[in-house]
Amino acid sequence: MSVSRRSKDRTLLVGADIGGTKTAILITEGDGRVIGHHLAPTAVGAPDRAADSIAALVRTALADAGASTSDVAALGVGVPGRVDRERGHVTLAVNLDWDDLPLGPRLEARLGIPTYLENDVRAAALGLHKRGVFGDSGSLAFLAIGTGISAGVVLNGTLHRGAAGLAGEIGHVVIDRDGPRCTCGMTGCFEAIAAGPAIVARAIDGWAASDDFPERGNLRPIGADAVFAAASVGDPVANEVIADAGRAVAWGVHLLALAYNVEHLVIGGGVLHAGEPFIAPIRQELDRYRASSQLAEEVLGPDLVQFLPPGADAGAWGALTIAREALTASRDAPRREVGHA
């Protein structure tokens, strides 16, 4: 839609979801109608260029939608790691190699748009809750499995961030002391077993050690989709790796359910693009929990776990929700804590 066809008094909202491998930009009118969407690789490992790269993507997405930065009321950004919402700084984004990055102020300086930051998975959880994607409820947990693993939790309608802003970093809980080394420095973390890169690394290691696949090392680099494709034709190494990952995800679901006892527990993230080959081991392990324990049967109710369909754009919608919530709060009470960079 061109600017000339859109009323000038209507303001736009932009949400940017910065993932481990991809960045998604979503643009809506004030009434929530989508007018633009853009997807591009994330500037991984380049903190000095991150703001420039993201700003360029925002401008491109706006131009494709027939708009410009002067049409935007607020920009919401969901980013991995710990977010200081008042300063707009990002720390401990281990999968992006970003630490103490003043991303909010840099984006605001480059774009001239009020910019609000939040952890990407927590933003996605709030977006799912506010939009009522899974019905009207007071509590929801979102477990995201992609390049990394993290969870966002909404309790009594409020996003739970934790005392140090690290609530939900379940991906770095150790579940196998003898497991693979994680990017956080620990060994055997949940993320090092069930995240996309971990699935790939473990499959390649298994293939390299197998006499049946002496040339498998030539497949580097591959993605998790290749592992799922191998499993679909009966590859024993791929099937074992995926089953291990599924059991780990079920463990994470059980842990979140016991810790927070939420009404809805949603699983999403890039790895779910694999569909049933990844989902089936999760369901099987959860069924085993229910059959083994009355407590597990109670806390893992039949309607608790939902799988987010591919293309749901929970991260981008979550970032946009952060922008909308912060903009509303700043208009209603300018000094209220809203996370304005």
LUMKE-50825 format. One line per field, with one value per residue (C-alpha): x, y, z; residue in one letter. Coordinates in nm, 3 decimals. Layout:
! LUMKE-50825
px: c(X;...);
py: c(Y;...);
pz: c(Z;...);
type: c(A;...);
***
This chain:
! LUMKE-50825
px: c(0.000;0.142;0.169;-0.067;-0.341;-0.293;-0.429;-0.142;-0.287;-0.253;0.064;0.254;0.410;0.716;0.832;1.180;1.256;1.633;1.685;2.001;2.005;1.720;1.568;1.196;1.043;0.667;0.480;0.119;-0.124;-0.248;-0.547;-0.320;-0.360;-0.037;0.110;0.464;0.685;1.056;1.296;1.677;1.984;2.084;2.417;2.558;2.888;2.900;2.797;2.952;2.746;2.428;2.240;2.331;2.218;1.888;1.817;1.878;1.632;1.368;1.410;1.387;1.073;0.914;1.003;0.852;0.533;0.528;0.619;0.913;1.048;0.842;0.526;0.631;0.513;0.728;0.972;0.977;1.281;1.298;1.656;1.820;1.996;1.935;1.779;1.812;1.485;1.556;1.893;1.817;2.134;2.172;2.402;2.467;2.337;2.577;2.449;2.500;2.827;2.673;2.752;2.677;2.555;2.363;2.131;1.829;2.003;2.188;1.872;1.687;1.972;1.981;1.607;1.463;1.193;1.108;1.260;1.169;1.366;1.271;1.412;1.283;1.118;0.961;0.827;0.681;0.513;0.357;0.241;0.072;-0.099;-0.212;-0.339;-0.532;-0.389;-0.470;-0.775;-0.834;-0.614;-0.407;-0.099;0.106;0.455;0.626;0.918;1.117;1.350;1.568;1.930;1.899;1.639;1.460;1.119;0.891;0.631;0.322;0.174;-0.152;-0.142;0.205;0.531;0.768;1.122;1.294;1.508;1.808;1.615;1.704;1.380;1.317;1.677;1.596;1.822;2.123;2.004;2.238;2.060;2.362;2.691;2.877;2.700;2.829;2.982;2.740;2.803;2.748;3.059;2.881;2.854;2.538;2.295;1.941;2.034;2.344;2.124;1.799;1.859;1.896;2.278;2.310;2.095;2.316;2.645;2.539;2.419;2.743;2.946;2.734;2.769;3.144;3.174;2.961;3.120;2.807;2.870;3.245;3.197;2.931;3.173;3.158;2.804;2.927;2.768;2.413;2.102;1.866;1.631;1.886;1.891;1.512;1.513;1.761;1.542;1.237;1.410;1.518;1.868;1.944;2.184;1.937;1.652;1.853;1.958;1.602;1.463;1.718;1.621;1.252;1.306;1.498;1.217;0.962;1.183;1.180;0.802;0.763;0.998;0.811;0.475;0.585;0.752;0.471;0.156;0.039;-0.285;-0.116;0.234;0.324;0.621;0.756;1.073;1.251;1.311;0.936;0.947;1.047;0.692;0.593;0.946;1.037;0.698;0.631;0.918;0.804;0.449;0.571;0.791;0.515;0.280;0.543;0.559;0.180;0.169;0.444;0.321;-0.012;0.152;0.280;-0.063;-0.216;0.032;0.061;-0.309;-0.431;-0.488;-0.177;0.077;0.022;0.255;0.288;0.239;0.522;0.477;0.304;0.567;0.536;0.866;0.782;0.431;0.581;0.823;0.536;0.333;0.621;0.610;0.233;0.234;0.523;0.375;0.039;0.207;0.422;0.118;-0.089;0.187;0.513;0.718;0.585;0.849;0.806;1.152;1.207;1.558);
py: c(0.000;0.339;0.627;0.831;0.569;0.554;0.829;1.035;1.037;0.656;0.546;0.228;-0.021;-0.229;-0.550;-0.694;-1.048;-1.106;-1.482;-1.684;-1.721;-1.507;-1.165;-1.111;-0.764;-0.716;-0.390;-0.321;-0.035;0.092;-0.140;-0.444;-0.493;-0.630;-0.422;-0.558;-0.854;-0.902;-1.188;-1.185;-1.346;-1.220;-1.035;-1.302;-1.222;-0.862;-0.645;-0.329;-0.367;-0.505;-0.175;-0.078;-0.416;-0.414;-0.050;-0.132;-0.423;-0.201;0.062;-0.204;-0.353;-0.009;0.081;-0.245;-0.151;0.196;0.371;0.534;0.581;0.903;0.688;0.470;0.539;0.273;-0.010;-0.321;-0.548;-0.901;-1.018;-1.319;-1.269;-1.043;-0.708;-0.394;-0.239;0.104;0.146;-0.068;-0.273;-0.643;-0.873;-1.248;-1.310;-1.603;-1.741;-1.403;-1.319;-0.993;-0.859;-0.512;-0.399;-0.065;-0.183;0.028;0.369;0.286;0.187;0.493;0.718;0.560;0.541;0.825;0.590;0.528;0.183;-0.075;-0.392;-0.724;-1.075;-1.243;-1.547;-1.348;-1.105;-1.397;-1.533;-1.194;-1.162;-1.503;-1.411;-1.060;-1.173;-1.460;-1.711;-1.998;-1.844;-1.608;-1.722;-1.570;-1.787;-1.920;-2.055;-2.052;-2.291;-2.190;-2.441;-2.313;-2.203;-2.186;-2.286;-2.051;-2.001;-1.706;-1.716;-1.503;-1.529;-1.363;-1.169;-1.028;-1.119;-1.278;-1.146;-1.250;-1.061;-1.042;-1.041;-1.403;-1.586;-1.863;-1.938;-2.306;-2.393;-2.365;-2.608;-2.908;-3.236;-3.453;-3.384;-3.588;-3.425;-3.188;-2.853;-2.561;-2.208;-2.082;-2.272;-2.554;-2.912;-3.111;-2.818;-2.871;-2.648;-2.855;-3.162;-3.043;-2.712;-2.710;-2.680;-2.950;-3.190;-3.131;-3.165;-3.485;-3.639;-3.556;-3.702;-4.016;-4.052;-3.994;-4.277;-4.514;-4.760;-4.738;-4.372;-4.323;-4.017;-3.850;-3.578;-3.435;-3.315;-3.022;-2.779;-2.910;-2.799;-2.973;-3.033;-3.274;-3.473;-3.495;-3.597;-3.876;-3.993;-4.005;-4.271;-4.479;-4.349;-4.503;-4.225;-3.949;-4.132;-4.174;-3.808;-3.687;-3.923;-3.793;-3.435;-3.517;-3.672;-3.362;-3.134;-3.343;-3.304;-2.926;-2.925;-3.127;-2.891;-2.579;-2.738;-2.828;-2.492;-2.266;-2.480;-2.263;-2.304;-2.331;-2.451;-2.374;-2.525;-2.335;-2.234;-2.317;-2.683;-2.746;-2.695;-3.062;-3.146;-3.491;-3.647;-3.405;-3.380;-3.755;-3.831;-3.541;-3.674;-4.027;-3.917;-3.702;-4.000;-4.208;-3.944;-3.947;-4.326;-4.337;-4.073;-3.946;-3.607;-3.593;-3.695;-3.410;-3.137;-3.250;-3.236;-3.349;-2.990;-2.834;-2.871;-2.701;-2.691;-2.360;-2.410;-2.305;-1.953;-1.826;-1.550;-1.554;-1.368;-1.083;-1.049;-1.053;-0.772;-0.575;-0.638;-0.495;-0.180;-0.148;-0.206;0.032;0.303;0.279;0.290;0.591;0.782;0.697;0.750;0.891;0.789;0.435;0.165;0.067;-0.031;0.272;0.276);
pz: c(0.000;-0.091;0.153;-0.061;-0.012;0.362;0.586;0.723;1.076;1.100;1.269;1.196;1.434;1.350;1.517;1.460;1.575;1.587;1.577;1.589;1.210;1.072;1.136;1.070;1.031;1.064;0.992;1.084;1.081;1.416;1.391;1.358;0.984;0.835;0.551;0.536;0.619;0.553;0.629;0.609;0.772;1.116;1.150;1.382;1.555;1.438;1.735;1.590;1.273;1.431;1.457;1.100;0.967;1.157;1.066;0.698;0.718;0.880;0.607;0.335;0.487;0.517;0.159;0.034;0.221;0.064;0.389;0.565;0.916;0.951;0.940;1.236;1.590;1.759;1.690;1.908;1.899;2.033;2.083;2.252;2.584;2.879;2.800;3.011;2.901;3.047;2.875;2.572;2.624;2.541;2.740;2.750;2.397;2.370;2.040;1.872;2.049;2.173;2.519;2.659;2.320;2.332;2.056;2.152;2.156;1.834;1.651;1.777;1.663;1.317;1.255;1.461;1.590;1.958;2.015;2.278;2.349;2.510;2.516;2.199;2.357;2.639;2.379;2.182;2.495;2.573;2.213;2.218;2.545;2.448;2.109;2.269;2.021;2.258;2.419;2.707;2.993;3.271;3.232;2.942;2.882;2.544;2.489;2.179;2.016;1.734;1.723;2.101;2.360;2.594;2.753;2.813;3.090;3.147;3.498;3.600;3.273;3.340;3.168;3.420;3.368;3.690;3.941;3.706;3.378;3.304;3.378;3.128;3.025;3.057;2.765;2.994;3.259;3.266;3.196;3.108;3.287;3.027;2.735;2.466;2.551;2.529;2.400;2.757;2.873;3.059;2.936;2.878;2.869;2.738;2.443;2.364;2.315;2.157;1.974;1.595;1.581;1.848;1.647;1.343;1.535;1.708;1.383;1.203;1.489;1.481;1.106;1.121;1.374;1.167;0.927;0.714;0.628;0.581;0.359;0.571;0.688;0.336;0.412;0.622;0.652;0.671;0.853;1.091;0.798;0.651;0.974;0.978;0.611;0.690;0.978;0.750;0.535;0.833;0.908;1.254;1.361;1.272;1.443;1.763;1.771;1.712;1.976;2.227;2.141;2.176;2.517;2.624;2.508;2.700;3.007;2.954;2.919;3.239;3.425;3.312;3.392;3.744;3.808;3.683;3.644;3.352;3.162;2.822;2.735;2.374;2.188;1.889;1.709;1.387;1.468;1.462;1.086;1.081;1.184;1.303;1.304;1.584;1.752;1.778;2.024;2.242;2.260;2.329;2.618;2.770;2.750;2.932;3.207;3.245;3.263;3.527;3.770;3.893;3.957;3.600;3.471;3.668;3.573;3.208;3.133;2.789;2.669;2.823;2.542;2.207;1.906;1.726;1.351;1.117;0.982;1.296;1.331;1.711;1.751;1.513;1.655;2.003;1.918;1.772;2.088;2.293;2.080;2.116;2.491;2.551;2.330;2.507;2.848;2.757;2.633;2.941;3.198;3.057;3.360;3.380;3.321;2.956;2.836;2.616;2.479);
type: c(M;S;V;S;R;R;S;K;D;R;T;L;L;V;G;A;D;I;G;G;T;K;T;A;I;L;I;T;E;G;D;G;R;V;I;G;H;H;L;A;P;T;A;V;G;A;P;D;R;A;A;D;S;I;A;A;L;V;R;T;A;L;A;D;A;G;A;S;T;S;D;V;A;A;L;G;V;G;V;P;G;R;V;D;R;E;R;G;H;V;T;L;A;V;N;L;D;W;D;D;L;P;L;G;P;R;L;E;A;R;L;G;I;P;T;Y;L;E;N;D;V;R;A;A;A;L;G;L;H;K;R;G;V;F;G;D;S;G;S;L;A;F;L;A;I;G;T;G;I;S;A;G;V;V;L;N;G;T;L;H;R;G;A;A;G;L;A;G;E;I;G;H;V;V;I;D;R;D;G;P;R;C;T;C;G;M;T;G;C;F;E;A;I;A;A;G;P;A;I;V;A;R;A;I;D;G;W;A;A;S;D;D;F;P;E;R;G;N;L;R;P;I;G;A;D;A;V;F;A;A;A;S;V;G;D;P;V;A;N;E;V;I;A;D;A;G;R;A;V;A;W;G;V;H;L;L;A;L;A;Y;N;V;E;H;L;V;I;G;G;G;V;L;H;A;G;E;P;F;I;A;P;I;R;Q;E;L;D;R;Y;R;A;S;S;Q;L;A;E;E;V;L;G;P;D;L;V;Q;F;L;P;P;G;A;D;A;G;A;W;G;A;L;T;I;A;R;E;A;L;T;A;S;R;D;A;P;R;R;E;V;G;H;A);
***
